[in-house]
Amino acid sequence: MKDGFLRVAAATPEIKVADPVYNGNEILKLMEEGKKKGAKIMVFPELCLTGYTCGDLFLQDTLLENARNELRRLEEVSKGMDMLVFVGLPFEKGGKLYNTAAAIQNGQVLAFITKMNIPNYAEFYELRHFNPGPAVPETVLWGNREVPFGSNILLECGEIPELIVAGEICEDVWVMDPPSISHAKAGATVIINCSASDETTGKHLYRNSLISGQSARLVCGYVYANAGEGESTQDLVFGGHNMIAENGTVLASSRRFENSVIYGDLDLQRIRNERRKMNTFRTEAPGSRYVRVPIHIRREALKLERYIDPAPFVPSDGKARDARCEEILTIQAMGLKKRLAHTGCTHAVVGISGGLDSTLALLVTARAFDMEKIPRENILSVTMPCFGTTDRTYNNACTLTRRLGAELKEVNIKEAVAVHFRDLGHSMEVHDVTYENSQARERTQVLMDLANQNGGLVIGTGDMSELALGWATYNGDHMSMYGVNASVPKTLVRHLVRYYADTCQDEELKKVLYDILDTPVSPELLPPADGMISQKTEDLVGPYELHDFFMYYILRFGYGPAKIYRLAKIAFSGVYEDRVIYKWLNTFYRRFFSQQFKRSCLPDGPKVGSVAVSPRGDLRMPSDAAGRIWMEELKALNPEGPDD
């Protein structure tokens, strides 16, 4: 289990009602498949050794004895399997019948998980046959061993401390106080559910939201195995709807009405790190209410089959992406609207370059002014051409301003910067950091003074990706009076502008927005080459899609360089060579640690997503923190290594 990944499986075997021998054979086939696939936990449906729909046959000694015999056979065959298996069966104890899930590993039944909530409504009549499990775990004699019997049982792995497994059965997760809540409080990181949930119209939608929601609420992995074809259709149909969820995300889901096995690679480190960060996620000592059972699973490298999204900030589904863009634009505008109302400002000043970031800032400002019912002509859009400005970006800035109805002002800063260079004794031919940053600071000075002159606010344009890299001039474009883009990553900026273009009714505005989208990202501080942009940001600091990927996993989950590198190689396979990913990951870490001083004094700006770099919010990081141990971990990696 490298980097915290653990493969789990939810399996629906083809069964025959009331034929444990046949069912046992089918379960064994799937266990062998799971072993070959590298699954460490495999979950089968509720009462799958007999079938859920046996009715009064559950009261027959022959059926119960055959189920026990088959469990013994599964137990024997499991010897040597490095896999924890949960199999549902009816089990008699003290003259009463219980709906249980037997936990089997390496030739032993380790526990019997009991169903606590027995439904007896609508199509369910389980109380006719079964009793709720004991509130406090008991023991039952199995062979010559005493085995825990109940719901409050934690199966703990000494080799993998973050792996603690607990279980519930079907109805248990549908009630108002599921056992899994208590299990998670006691430390369980993976919840299994052996289920027999029948299909009715639309039920699968609720089931999906229930399981994904429970995994989110409990910050856990949830493995849900459901009964399928083979159950009696006398009154009900079962669809074999299996799911594997992790902290609100469904990693795998089966096609209904087709018995199958699904696999998912749970990230136990992600679960652990998320719980560690959330101080409202409170665990409690299980005490005498819980029985702890040791399990043994070897740590092994796993070739991941889990999908790693190369654009974690951007929904892949078009409809969801549009909804996200509309929501973010509204959050940005609402933040600015409140700031305008609080300060009594009816004017705003935006430096407009013809690039993506300033375009988004101007679009957001226009929306905020509409919300506050302030005329758009009170927005002063300022273009400040200098040594690196191209006709394309200049014309786009002017057209964009006019189409949005803002006031356009041009302040050519070439002469002011040239005078500044003379004062400093700096040669115009030396295109160094002084040459570049002097232009950025001159532009900021112009914007600030115009804001004073007009009684307005300077609206910041810089995005979160630039701030994470420190790709901003200190007290230049780094500074504003309200930074509307401060928590928007560069990859999302592009989609926000595209969404605005796609949905606006002004054809001329559409045209200029699409051209801005096609323009290379550049600060335009160096002179053009043959009239074209000569300074392309991504050639200098690396592709923003890579940096946004790195930023997401560093800030959202606290992953280390080795794990992020591994995930990036999978996510960008066929797009970037490993050595390229490795190079820019080094760049990200180096800049991230060295440039925190810029983030420590950021202007206010609204948080729009799960990651932000505000020193008053998500990133309380000292400006002089050493990055040595992260860089050493990176240095130890092999950039030409395999994708494991």
C-alpha positions as CSV (number, residue, x, y, z in Angstrom):
1,M,0.0,0.0,0.0
2,K,2.2,2.8,-1.3
3,D,1.2,6.4,-0.6
4,G,-1.9,5.3,1.3
5,F,-3.7,3.6,-1.6
6,L,-5.7,0.5,-0.9
7,R,-7.7,-1.5,-3.5
8,V,-11.2,-2.5,-2.4
9,A,-13.9,-4.4,-4.2
10,A,-17.7,-4.7,-4.0
11,A,-19.0,-7.9,-5.6
12,T,-22.4,-9.3,-6.6
13,P,-22.3,-13.0,-7.4
14,E,-24.8,-14.9,-9.4
15,I,-26.8,-16.8,-6.8
16,K,-29.6,-19.3,-6.5
17,V,-32.1,-18.7,-3.7
18,A,-31.7,-21.2,-0.8
19,D,-28.6,-23.0,-2.4
20,P,-25.6,-22.2,-0.2
21,V,-23.3,-24.6,-2.0
22,Y,-23.9,-23.0,-5.4
23,N,-23.6,-19.6,-3.9
24,G,-20.4,-20.5,-2.1
25,N,-18.9,-21.6,-5.4
26,E,-19.8,-18.3,-7.0
27,I,-18.4,-16.3,-4.1
28,L,-15.1,-18.3,-4.3
29,K,-14.8,-17.5,-8.0
30,L,-15.0,-13.8,-7.3
31,M,-12.7,-14.1,-4.3
32,E,-10.0,-15.6,-6.7
33,E,-10.7,-12.7,-9.1
34,G,-10.3,-10.2,-6.4
35,K,-7.0,-11.8,-5.3
36,K,-5.6,-11.5,-8.8
37,K,-6.7,-7.9,-9.1
38,G,-4.9,-7.0,-5.9
39,A,-8.0,-6.2,-3.8
40,K,-7.3,-6.1,0.0
41,I,-10.9,-5.8,1.0
42,M,-13.8,-7.5,-0.8
43,V,-17.4,-7.1,0.2
44,F,-20.3,-9.3,-0.8
45,P,-24.1,-8.6,-0.5
46,E,-26.4,-9.2,2.5
47,L,-27.3,-12.8,3.2
48,C,-25.6,-13.8,-0.1
49,L,-24.7,-17.3,1.0
50,T,-28.4,-18.2,1.1
51,G,-30.0,-15.4,-0.8
52,Y,-31.9,-12.5,0.8
53,T,-35.3,-13.6,-0.5
54,C,-35.5,-17.0,1.3
55,G,-38.6,-15.9,3.4
56,D,-39.6,-18.6,5.8
57,L,-36.9,-20.9,4.6
58,F,-34.7,-19.0,7.0
59,L,-36.4,-21.0,9.7
60,Q,-35.2,-24.3,8.3
61,D,-32.3,-26.1,10.0
62,T,-31.1,-27.4,6.7
63,L,-30.6,-24.0,5.2
64,L,-28.9,-22.6,8.2
65,E,-26.5,-25.6,8.6
66,N,-25.6,-25.5,4.9
67,A,-24.8,-21.8,5.2
68,R,-22.5,-22.5,8.2
69,N,-20.8,-25.3,6.3
70,E,-20.2,-23.0,3.3
71,L,-18.7,-20.4,5.5
72,R,-16.3,-22.9,6.9
73,R,-15.3,-23.8,3.3
74,L,-14.8,-20.1,2.4
75,E,-12.7,-19.8,5.6
76,E,-10.5,-22.7,4.5
77,V,-10.0,-21.5,1.0
78,S,-9.1,-18.0,2.2
79,K,-5.8,-19.3,3.7
80,G,-2.9,-17.5,2.2
81,M,-5.1,-14.7,0.7
82,D,-4.0,-11.3,1.7
83,M,-7.6,-10.0,1.6
84,L,-10.3,-9.2,4.1
85,V,-13.6,-10.6,2.9
86,F,-17.1,-9.9,4.1
87,V,-19.8,-12.4,3.4
88,G,-23.5,-12.2,4.4
89,L,-25.3,-15.1,6.0
90,P,-28.1,-15.9,8.5
91,F,-26.5,-17.0,11.8
92,E,-28.2,-18.6,14.8
93,K,-27.1,-17.7,18.4
94,G,-28.8,-18.5,21.6
95,G,-31.9,-19.8,19.8
96,K,-32.3,-16.5,17.8
97,L,-31.5,-15.7,14.2
98,Y,-29.4,-12.8,13.2
99,N,-28.6,-11.2,9.9
100,T,-24.8,-11.1,9.8
101,A,-21.7,-10.4,7.7
102,A,-18.8,-12.7,8.5
103,A,-15.3,-11.1,8.3
104,I,-12.9,-13.6,6.9
105,Q,-9.1,-13.4,6.4
106,N,-6.3,-15.9,5.9
107,G,-8.2,-19.0,7.0
108,Q,-10.1,-17.5,9.9
109,V,-13.5,-15.9,10.6
110,L,-12.5,-12.9,12.6
111,A,-15.9,-11.5,13.5
112,F,-19.6,-11.6,12.8
113,I,-21.0,-8.1,12.1
114,T,-24.7,-8.0,13.0
115,K,-27.5,-5.9,11.5
116,M,-28.8,-3.5,14.0
117,N,-31.9,-2.0,12.3
118,I,-34.3,-4.6,11.1
119,P,-36.9,-3.2,8.7
120,N,-40.5,-4.4,8.9
121,Y,-42.3,-1.9,6.6
122,A,-43.5,-1.7,3.0
123,E,-41.9,-4.7,1.2
124,F,-39.7,-5.6,4.1
125,Y,-40.6,-8.1,6.8
126,E,-37.3,-9.1,8.3
127,L,-38.5,-9.0,11.9
128,R,-40.4,-12.2,11.1
129,H,-37.1,-14.0,11.0
130,F,-34.3,-11.8,12.4
131,N,-33.4,-10.0,15.6
132,P,-31.3,-6.8,16.0
133,G,-27.7,-7.4,17.0
134,P,-26.5,-6.8,20.5
135,A,-25.8,-3.2,21.6
136,V,-22.5,-4.2,23.1
137,P,-20.5,-6.9,21.2
138,E,-20.7,-10.4,22.5
139,T,-18.8,-13.5,21.5
140,V,-19.9,-16.7,19.7
141,L,-18.1,-20.0,19.5
142,W,-16.9,-20.7,16.0
143,G,-14.9,-23.9,15.8
144,N,-12.7,-23.8,18.9
145,R,-12.4,-20.0,19.0
146,E,-14.5,-17.3,20.6
147,V,-15.3,-14.8,17.9
148,P,-16.7,-11.2,18.4
149,F,-20.4,-10.9,17.5
150,G,-22.1,-7.5,17.2
151,S,-21.9,-4.2,15.3
152,N,-19.3,-2.3,17.3
153,I,-16.3,-4.1,16.0
154,L,-13.1,-2.4,14.7
155,L,-10.8,-4.5,12.4
156,E,-7.5,-2.8,12.8
157,C,-4.3,-3.2,10.7
158,G,-1.1,-2.9,12.6
159,E,0.9,-2.8,9.4
160,I,-1.3,0.1,8.1
161,P,-2.4,2.2,11.0
162,E,-4.7,4.4,9.0
163,L,-6.7,1.3,8.0
164,I,-9.5,0.6,10.5
165,V,-12.5,-1.2,9.1
166,A,-16.1,-1.4,10.5
167,G,-19.3,-2.6,9.0
168,E,-23.1,-2.1,8.8
169,I,-25.7,-4.0,6.9
170,C,-28.2,-2.5,4.4
171,E,-30.9,-0.7,6.4
172,D,-28.4,0.4,9.0
173,V,-27.2,3.2,6.7
174,W,-30.8,4.3,5.8
175,V,-31.8,5.1,9.4
176,M,-31.5,8.5,11.2
177,D,-28.6,7.3,13.4
178,P,-26.5,4.8,11.4
179,P,-24.0,2.6,13.2
180,S,-21.3,4.0,10.9
181,I,-21.5,7.4,12.7
182,S,-20.4,5.7,15.9
183,H,-17.8,3.6,14.0
184,A,-16.2,6.7,12.5
185,K,-16.1,8.4,15.9
186,A,-14.3,5.3,17.2
187,G,-11.8,5.7,14.4
188,A,-13.0,3.6,11.5
189,T,-11.7,4.9,8.2
190,V,-13.4,2.3,5.9
191,I,-17.0,1.3,6.3
192,I,-18.4,-1.7,4.5
193,N,-22.0,-2.4,3.8
194,C,-23.4,-5.8,2.8
195,S,-26.8,-4.8,1.3
196,A,-29.9,-6.2,-0.4
197,S,-31.6,-3.0,-1.5
198,D,-34.3,-3.7,-4.1
199,E,-34.9,-1.5,-7.2
200,T,-37.9,0.8,-7.5
201,T,-38.2,3.8,-9.8
202,G,-35.6,6.5,-8.9
203,K,-34.3,4.6,-5.8
204,H,-30.8,4.3,-7.2
205,L,-30.5,8.1,-7.3
206,Y,-31.2,8.4,-3.6
207,R,-29.0,5.4,-2.9
208,N,-26.1,7.1,-4.7
209,S,-26.6,10.3,-2.8
210,L,-26.9,8.4,0.5
211,I,-23.7,6.5,0.1
212,S,-21.6,9.4,-1.2
213,G,-23.1,11.7,1.4
214,Q,-22.3,9.3,4.2
215,S,-18.7,8.9,3.0
216,A,-18.5,12.7,3.0
217,R,-20.1,13.2,6.4
218,L,-17.8,10.6,8.0
219,V,-14.7,11.5,5.9
220,C,-14.2,7.8,5.1
221,G,-14.1,5.2,2.4
222,Y,-17.4,3.4,2.0
223,V,-17.7,0.0,0.2
224,Y,-21.3,-0.9,-0.6
225,A,-22.1,-4.3,-2.1
226,N,-25.7,-4.9,-3.2
227,A,-27.8,-8.0,-4.1
228,G,-28.5,-8.6,-7.8
229,E,-29.8,-11.1,-10.3
230,G,-30.4,-14.5,-8.8
231,E,-32.6,-13.2,-6.0
232,S,-36.2,-14.2,-6.2
233,T,-38.4,-11.9,-8.3
234,Q,-41.6,-13.1,-6.7
235,D,-42.2,-9.6,-5.4
236,L,-39.0,-7.6,-5.8
237,V,-36.2,-7.0,-8.3
238,F,-32.6,-6.4,-7.2
239,G,-30.2,-4.5,-9.5
240,G,-26.7,-5.2,-8.0
241,H,-26.1,-1.5,-7.6
242,N,-22.6,-1.5,-6.1
243,M,-20.7,1.6,-5.1
244,I,-17.3,2.6,-3.7
245,A,-17.1,6.1,-2.3
246,E,-14.4,8.2,-0.7
247,N,-15.2,11.4,1.2
248,G,-18.1,12.3,-1.0
249,T,-16.7,11.2,-4.3
250,V,-18.0,8.0,-5.9
251,L,-14.9,6.2,-7.2
252,A,-16.8,3.4,-8.8
253,S,-20.4,2.4,-9.4
254,S,-21.7,-0.6,-11.2
255,R,-24.3,-0.8,-14.0
256,R,-27.6,-1.8,-12.5
257,F,-29.2,-5.1,-13.5
258,E,-25.8,-6.6,-14.4
259,N,-24.1,-8.6,-11.7
260,S,-20.5,-7.5,-11.5
261,V,-17.4,-6.7,-9.4
262,I,-16.2,-3.1,-9.1
263,Y,-12.9,-2.0,-7.8
264,G,-11.7,1.2,-6.3
265,D,-8.4,2.5,-5.0
266,L,-9.1,4.3,-1.7
267,D,-6.7,6.9,-0.6
268,L,-6.4,6.4,3.1
269,Q,-3.9,9.2,3.5
270,R,-6.4,11.6,2.0
271,I,-9.0,10.5,4.6
272,R,-6.5,10.7,7.4
273,N,-5.2,14.2,6.3
274,E,-8.7,15.5,5.9
275,R,-9.7,14.4,9.4
276,R,-6.5,15.8,10.8
277,K,-7.3,19.2,9.3
278,M,-11.0,19.3,10.4
279,N,-11.0,20.2,14.1
280,T,-14.8,19.6,14.1
281,F,-14.2,15.9,13.2
282,R,-14.0,14.5,16.6
283,T,-13.0,10.9,17.3
284,E,-13.5,9.4,20.8
285,A,-12.0,6.5,22.6
286,P,-14.1,3.4,21.8
287,G,-13.9,2.1,25.4
288,S,-15.8,-1.0,26.3
289,R,-18.4,-0.4,23.7
290,Y,-16.1,-1.6,20.9
291,V,-14.1,-4.7,20.3
292,R,-10.8,-4.4,18.5
293,V,-9.8,-7.2,16.2
294,P,-6.3,-7.3,14.5
295,I,-6.1,-7.9,10.8
296,H,-2.9,-8.2,8.8
297,I,-2.6,-6.7,5.3
298,R,0.8,-6.2,3.7
299,R,2.0,-2.9,2.4
300,E,2.5,-3.3,-1.3
301,A,3.1,-1.0,-4.3
302,L,-0.1,-0.8,-6.3
303,K,-0.4,0.2,-9.9
304,L,-3.3,2.6,-9.6
305,E,-6.4,2.1,-11.6
306,R,-8.0,5.2,-9.9
307,Y,-8.8,8.1,-12.2
308,I,-6.6,11.1,-11.4
309,D,-8.2,14.3,-12.7
310,P,-5.5,16.5,-14.4
311,A,-7.8,19.5,-13.8
312,P,-9.0,19.1,-10.2
313,F,-10.3,22.7,-10.0
314,V,-12.4,22.3,-13.2
315,P,-15.5,20.0,-13.5
316,S,-15.1,17.7,-16.5
317,D,-18.9,17.6,-17.1
318,G,-19.9,20.6,-19.3
319,K,-23.2,21.3,-17.4
320,A,-21.5,21.1,-14.0
321,R,-18.7,23.3,-15.3
322,D,-21.1,26.0,-16.4
323,A,-23.0,25.8,-13.1
324,R,-19.6,26.2,-11.3
325,C,-18.6,29.1,-13.4
326,E,-21.9,30.9,-12.8
327,E,-21.6,30.3,-9.0
328,I,-18.0,31.6,-8.9
329,L,-18.7,34.7,-10.9
330,T,-21.6,35.4,-8.5
331,I,-19.4,34.8,-5.4
332,Q,-16.7,37.2,-6.8
333,A,-19.2,39.8,-7.6
334,M,-21.1,39.5,-4.3
335,G,-17.8,40.0,-2.4
336,L,-17.0,43.2,-4.4
337,K,-20.6,44.4,-4.1
338,K,-20.4,44.2,-0.3
339,R,-17.0,46.1,-0.3
340,L,-18.5,48.8,-2.5
341,A,-21.5,49.2,-0.2
342,H,-19.4,49.2,3.0
343,T,-17.0,51.9,1.7
344,G,-19.6,53.9,0.0
345,C,-17.6,53.8,-3.2
346,T,-19.5,54.3,-6.4
347,H,-16.3,54.1,-8.6
348,A,-13.8,51.4,-9.3
349,V,-10.5,51.4,-11.2
350,V,-9.3,48.3,-13.1
351,G,-6.0,48.0,-14.9
352,I,-6.9,46.3,-18.2
353,S,-4.1,44.6,-20.2
354,G,-6.0,42.5,-22.7
355,G,-5.0,39.4,-20.8
356,L,-7.2,36.8,-19.1
357,D,-6.9,37.9,-15.5
358,S,-7.7,41.6,-16.0
359,T,-10.5,40.5,-18.3
360,L,-12.1,38.4,-15.6
361,A,-11.6,41.2,-13.0
362,L,-13.4,43.7,-15.3
363,L,-16.2,41.2,-16.0
364,V,-16.7,40.6,-12.3
365,T,-16.6,44.4,-11.6
366,A,-19.3,45.0,-14.2
367,R,-21.5,42.3,-12.6
368,A,-21.0,43.8,-9.1
369,F,-21.9,47.2,-10.3
370,D,-25.1,45.8,-11.9
371,M,-26.0,44.1,-8.6
372,E,-25.4,47.4,-6.7
373,K,-27.2,49.3,-9.3
374,I,-24.2,51.6,-10.0
375,P,-23.8,52.7,-13.7
376,R,-21.0,50.8,-15.4
377,E,-19.6,54.1,-16.7
378,N,-18.4,54.6,-13.1
379,I,-15.9,51.8,-13.8
380,L,-12.6,53.3,-14.9
381,S,-10.8,50.8,-17.1
382,V,-7.2,51.9,-17.5
383,T,-4.9,50.6,-20.2
384,M,-1.2,51.5,-19.6
385,P,0.9,50.6,-22.7
386,C,4.6,50.3,-22.2
387,F,7.6,48.6,-23.8
388,G,6.1,45.1,-24.1
389,T,2.5,46.0,-25.1
390,T,1.3,44.5,-28.4
391,D,-1.4,45.9,-30.7
392,R,-3.4,42.8,-30.2
393,T,-3.7,43.1,-26.4
394,Y,-4.1,46.9,-26.5
395,N,-6.9,46.7,-29.0
396,N,-8.6,43.9,-27.1
397,A,-8.4,45.9,-23.9
398,C,-10.0,48.9,-25.5
399,T,-12.8,46.9,-27.3
400,L,-13.6,44.9,-24.1
401,T,-14.0,48.1,-22.1
402,R,-16.2,49.8,-24.6
403,R,-18.5,46.7,-25.0
404,L,-18.9,46.5,-21.3
405,G,-19.9,50.1,-21.0
406,A,-17.0,51.2,-18.8
407,E,-15.0,54.4,-19.1
408,L,-11.7,53.8,-20.9
409,K,-8.6,55.8,-20.0
410,E,-5.2,55.4,-21.6
411,V,-2.0,56.3,-19.6
412,N,1.1,55.6,-21.6
413,I,3.8,54.9,-18.9
414,K,6.8,54.7,-21.2
415,E,8.1,58.2,-20.4
416,A,7.5,57.8,-16.7
417,V,9.4,54.5,-16.5
418,A,12.2,55.9,-18.7
419,V,12.6,58.9,-16.2
420,H,12.6,56.4,-13.4
421,F,15.3,54.4,-15.0
422,R,17.4,57.6,-15.4
423,D,16.9,58.4,-11.8
424,L,18.1,54.9,-10.9
425,G,20.9,55.0,-13.3
426,H,19.5,51.8,-14.9
427,S,20.2,51.2,-18.6
428,M,17.1,50.8,-20.9
429,E,19.0,48.0,-22.6
430,V,19.3,45.8,-19.5
431,H,16.1,43.8,-19.4
432,D,16.4,42.4,-15.9
433,V,14.0,42.2,-13.0
434,T,14.4,46.0,-12.4
435,Y,13.4,46.6,-15.9
436,E,10.3,44.4,-15.6
437,N,9.2,45.3,-12.0
438,S,9.5,49.1,-12.5
439,Q,6.8,48.9,-15.1
440,A,4.5,46.8,-12.9
441,R,5.0,49.3,-10.0
442,E,4.4,52.3,-12.2
443,R,1.1,50.8,-13.3
444,T,0.1,50.2,-9.7
445,Q,1.0,53.8,-8.8
446,V,-1.2,55.1,-11.6
447,L,-4.1,53.0,-10.6
448,M,-3.9,53.9,-6.9
449,D,-3.7,57.6,-7.7
450,L,-6.6,57.4,-10.2
451,A,-8.6,55.7,-7.5
452,N,-7.9,58.6,-5.1
453,Q,-8.7,61.1,-7.8
454,N,-12.1,59.4,-8.5
455,G,-13.0,58.2,-5.0
456,G,-12.9,54.6,-6.1
457,L,-11.3,51.2,-5.3
458,V,-8.5,49.6,-7.2
459,I,-9.7,46.1,-8.2
460,G,-6.9,43.5,-8.1
461,T,-6.5,41.2,-11.1
462,G,-3.9,38.6,-10.0
463,D,-5.0,35.0,-9.7
464,M,-4.3,32.3,-7.1
465,S,-1.8,30.4,-9.3
466,E,0.4,33.4,-9.7
467,L,0.2,34.0,-5.9
468,A,1.2,30.4,-5.2
469,L,4.2,30.8,-7.4
470,G,5.0,34.3,-6.3
471,W,4.7,35.4,-9.9
472,A,3.7,38.9,-9.0
473,T,5.7,42.1,-8.5
474,Y,5.8,43.0,-4.8
475,N,3.8,46.2,-4.3
476,G,3.1,46.1,-8.1
477,D,0.4,43.9,-9.5
478,H,0.6,42.2,-6.1
479,M,-1.3,45.1,-4.5
480,S,-4.9,46.4,-4.8
481,M,-7.8,47.4,-2.6
482,Y,-9.8,44.3,-3.3
483,G,-8.6,41.2,-5.2
484,V,-11.5,39.5,-6.9
485,N,-9.4,36.8,-8.5
486,A,-7.2,36.0,-5.4
487,S,-8.6,32.5,-5.0
488,V,-9.3,31.6,-8.6
489,P,-6.6,29.3,-10.1
490,K,-5.4,30.1,-13.6
491,T,-7.0,27.0,-15.2
492,L,-10.3,28.1,-13.9
493,V,-9.9,31.8,-15.0
494,R,-9.9,30.6,-18.6
495,H,-13.1,28.6,-18.1
496,L,-14.8,31.6,-16.4
497,V,-14.0,33.9,-19.3
498,R,-15.1,31.3,-21.8
499,Y,-18.3,30.7,-19.9
500,Y,-19.0,34.5,-20.0
501,A,-18.2,34.5,-23.7
502,D,-20.4,31.5,-24.5
503,T,-23.4,33.0,-22.6
504,C,-23.3,36.7,-23.4
505,Q,-25.6,38.1,-26.1
506,D,-23.2,40.7,-27.4
507,E,-21.6,39.3,-30.6
508,E,-18.7,41.9,-30.5
509,L,-18.0,41.1,-26.9
510,K,-18.0,37.4,-27.7
511,K,-15.5,38.0,-30.4
512,V,-13.1,39.9,-28.3
513,L,-13.4,37.5,-25.4
514,Y,-12.6,34.5,-27.6
515,D,-9.5,36.4,-29.0
516,I,-8.3,37.1,-25.4
517,L,-8.7,33.4,-24.7
518,D,-6.5,32.6,-27.7
519,T,-3.8,35.1,-26.6
520,P,-0.7,33.6,-24.9
521,V,-0.4,34.4,-21.1
522,S,2.2,37.1,-20.7
523,P,3.1,40.0,-18.4
524,E,4.2,41.9,-21.6
525,L,7.1,43.6,-19.9
526,L,9.7,42.8,-22.5
527,P,9.7,44.4,-26.0
528,P,7.7,42.4,-28.6
529,A,9.4,40.4,-31.4
530,D,8.1,41.5,-34.8
531,G,5.0,42.8,-33.1
532,M,4.2,39.6,-31.4
533,I,4.4,38.7,-27.6
534,S,7.9,37.7,-26.8
535,Q,7.5,36.9,-23.1
536,K,5.3,33.9,-22.5
537,T,4.7,33.1,-18.8
538,E,4.4,29.4,-19.1
539,D,7.8,29.2,-20.9
540,L,9.3,30.8,-17.8
541,V,7.5,29.3,-14.8
542,G,6.0,26.2,-16.4
543,P,2.5,25.1,-17.5
544,Y,-0.3,26.4,-15.3
545,E,-2.2,23.1,-15.6
546,L,0.7,21.4,-13.9
547,H,1.1,24.1,-11.2
548,D,-2.6,24.1,-10.4
549,F,-2.5,20.3,-10.0
550,F,0.5,20.6,-7.7
551,M,-1.1,23.4,-5.7
552,Y,-4.4,21.5,-5.3
553,Y,-2.8,18.4,-3.7
554,I,-0.3,20.4,-1.6
555,L,-2.8,22.8,-0.1
556,R,-6.0,20.7,-0.1
557,F,-4.6,17.4,1.2
558,G,-1.1,18.1,2.5
559,Y,0.5,15.4,0.2
560,G,4.3,15.2,0.0
561,P,6.3,15.7,-3.2
562,A,6.7,12.0,-3.9
563,K,3.0,11.3,-3.9
564,I,2.2,14.4,-5.9
565,Y,4.8,13.4,-8.5
566,R,3.3,9.9,-8.7
567,L,-0.2,11.3,-9.2
568,A,0.9,13.8,-11.8
569,K,2.6,11.2,-13.9
570,I,-0.6,9.3,-14.0
571,A,-2.8,12.3,-14.6
572,F,-0.6,13.8,-17.4
573,S,0.5,10.5,-19.0
574,G,1.0,11.1,-22.7
575,V,0.9,14.9,-22.2
576,Y,4.1,15.6,-20.4
577,E,7.2,13.5,-20.0
578,D,8.1,12.5,-16.5
579,R,11.2,14.7,-16.5
580,V,9.1,17.7,-17.5
581,I,6.7,17.1,-14.6
582,Y,9.6,16.6,-12.2
583,K,11.3,19.9,-13.4
584,W,8.2,22.0,-12.8
585,L,7.4,20.4,-9.6
586,N,10.8,21.4,-8.4
587,T,10.1,24.9,-9.6
588,F,6.7,25.0,-7.8
589,Y,8.2,24.0,-4.4
590,R,11.1,26.3,-4.7
591,R,9.0,29.3,-5.5
592,F,6.2,28.3,-3.1
593,F,8.5,28.5,-0.1
594,S,10.6,31.5,-1.2
595,Q,7.6,33.7,-2.1
596,Q,5.4,33.3,0.9
597,F,6.2,36.9,2.0
598,K,4.1,38.2,-0.9
599,R,1.1,36.1,0.2
600,S,1.5,37.1,3.9
601,C,0.3,40.6,3.0
602,L,-2.4,40.0,0.4
603,P,-5.3,42.4,0.0
604,D,-8.8,41.1,0.9
605,G,-10.6,39.0,-1.7
606,P,-13.3,36.4,-1.7
607,K,-12.6,32.6,-1.3
608,V,-14.5,30.8,-4.0
609,G,-13.3,27.1,-3.7
610,S,-11.8,24.6,-1.4
611,V,-8.3,26.0,-1.7
612,A,-7.1,29.5,-1.1
613,V,-3.8,31.3,-0.1
614,S,-5.1,34.1,2.0
615,P,-3.0,34.6,5.2
616,R,-6.3,35.3,7.0
617,G,-7.9,32.1,5.8
618,D,-6.5,28.8,4.4
619,L,-2.7,29.4,4.5
620,R,-1.3,30.6,7.8
621,M,2.3,30.0,6.8
622,P,5.4,31.8,8.0
623,S,7.2,33.8,5.4
624,D,10.6,32.4,6.4
625,A,9.6,28.7,6.5
626,A,12.4,26.4,5.3
627,G,11.5,24.1,2.3
628,R,14.6,21.9,2.7
629,I,13.0,18.7,3.6
630,W,10.5,19.0,0.7
631,M,13.3,19.7,-1.7
632,E,15.3,16.7,-0.4
633,E,12.3,14.4,-0.9
634,L,12.1,15.7,-4.5
635,K,15.8,15.2,-5.0
636,A,15.5,11.5,-4.0
637,L,12.9,10.8,-6.7
638,N,13.8,9.2,-10.0
639,P,12.3,11.4,-12.8
640,E,12.6,8.5,-15.2
641,G,11.0,6.0,-12.9
642,P,8.0,3.9,-13.7
643,D,4.3,4.8,-13.2
644,D,3.6,2.6,-10.3
